[in-house]
Amino acid sequence: MPLDLAAMQAWRDADRDPATATALGNLLEKAAAGDAEASAELADAFSGRLAFGTAGLRAPLGPGPNRMNRVVVSQAAAGLGRWLLDAGHAGEQVLIGYDARYNSDVFARDTAEILAGLGLRPLLTETAVPTPVVAFGIGHLGCVAGVVVTASHNPPADNGYKVYVGGSQIVPPTDVEIAERIAAAASVPLEAHPRSAAYAFVGEELLAAYAERLASLVPADAPRDLGWAYTPLHGVGAEVVARVLDRAGFPAPALVSEQALPDPAFPTVAFPNPEEPGAMDLALELARATDADVAIANDPDADRCAVAAVVDGQWRMLTGDELGWLLADDALRRGTPGTYACSVVSSTLLGDLAAAAGQPFAMTLTGFKWIGRVPGLAFGYEEAIGYCTDPAAVADKDGISTLLRVLALVARLRADGLTLADRLDEIARTHGVHLTAQLSFRVEDLALIADAMARLRARTPDALVGEPVTATDLLTGWNGLPATDGVLLETARFRVVVRPSGTEPKLKCYLQVRLPRTAGEGEAEAVGQAAAVGEAAAVAVARAEAAGLMEQLRAEMAGALGL
């Protein structure tokens, strides 16, 4: 397909950013000289409009309507502003925050100017802040909506634009309605959208209020003695974490100095996501060197939290589900009433924990846009290291409140001579061994994902590891959930959910092996060291069995997906 040079030149002329305008000019020159790579980049950058959905916008920086740049962001702000006006919110406050990625501050300022030009009252954070601070601030400051310019844990070349209405991320049909108004905004020249400098800044008051709220989560008489290592992974979490620690009375961590300051290049990690192999290596080294009780990482915008601890004598990362079980069990032991919720791709053990404590359980679609809206939510999580531990203040994942909850739990266990590993063993003895894992296939061509889903639906496995399968196409809805692109496979001991990622070019396959509780019927009367050793051995044997079954399940699902 020939390049639409007129459209590209018009875009360059409208671009307020000299960097992307110059980049587009250079690509046009190279393409005119026969550079195939430049032609391919132009074709992709102008292949269509960057889609606005429930995750907002997220894409590489660069020129063109299919990239993140000042033109796309300004049009998004104009569309959001028009939607707010149409919804009757003229003159109301909108909180705008941003992280430390390339151009985040510029995109946030453009948003503030355009919303102010439409007659709304933007509040722009004075500095880069964690995403949960903005989610908290929407309610604290009485705002009708919020915007965070962030790409969370995406690669350095990316940026994004997350929208909240009320205190929660947007869900259908709001995303579609805003997208329609963004398209209308893009149909007129950029200069047709009025701008104004009549916006206010917010800083110390918001940060102090957030730290005060988190400090209130831990009783004054709770243990606080522990040692720990921490990394913000070159993100914006460290300063706010330090504020919270000071206010809550917990000791400062051994801080990974190489990753302590915000740096949009993320120079020490291949991928700035604490779930990725190697991302927490420096934190683990520091934890070992300082004989820490726990190692904790936030992702770059600090809405996620990862934890590592000594398990079976070795430091290792806890899975997102394991940390979810620990936090839920902790909340239930503290008597926190309400609904305990997780996403459909997370472990089913949360439902067992809630039921045993007489609390309701809910399963939602993937994403905190759904979890955060569960009525009466007490605690919510999803396996991608996202946790909502204080839903009354932040109805979204919050990596900093999670960090504080983990510190409080570790300190309390330490005071009792126990560890996180001990608590996981206790959960396994009571509710059975649950093991979760993930298969993930990153692709360049998104059509490969659609093809794999089509193959799975056409040839659903009749059995997994020798057990008959019950298959559910989530496109038809399930257990009262809205329709979504996914397939659920269940057997007596196995559970698999296959779905395309909502934020990355990946096909994801979520696997669970579940084995029955390991203690015998007489465990209530069992006392003494011999009984304790026997229970520990039973858990170890069951975990080894589950690990072997998981490898078989992985192999069979990889074959079924053909990727």
Secondary structure, 3 states (H helix, E strand, C coil): CCCCHHHHHHHHHHCCCHHHHHHHHHHHHHHHCCCHHHHHHHHHHCCCCCCCECCEEEEEECCCCCCECHHHHHHHHHHHHHHHHHCCCCCCEEEEEECCCCCHHHHHHHHHHHHHHCCCEEEEECCCCCHHHHHHHHHHCCCCEEEEECCCCCCCCEEEEEEEECCEECCCCHHHHHHHHHHHHHCCCHHHCCCCCCCEEECHHHHHHHHHHHHCCCCCCCCCCCCEEEECCCCCHHHHHHHHHHHHCCCCCEECHHHCCCCCCCCCCCCCCCCCCCCCHHHHHHHHHHCCCEEEEECCCCCCEEEEEEECCEEEECCHHHHHHHHHHHHHHCCCCCEEEEECCCCCHHHHHHHHCCCCEEEECCCHHHHCCCCCEEEEEECCCEEECCCCCCCCCCHHHHHHHHHHHHHHHHHCCCCHHHHHHHHHHHHCCEEEEEEEEECCCCHHHHHHHHHHHHCCCCEECCEECEEEEHHHCECCECCCCCEEEECCCEEEEEEECCCCCEEEEEEEEECCCCCCHHHHCCCHHHHHHHHHHHHHHHHHHHHHHHHHHHHHHHHHHCC
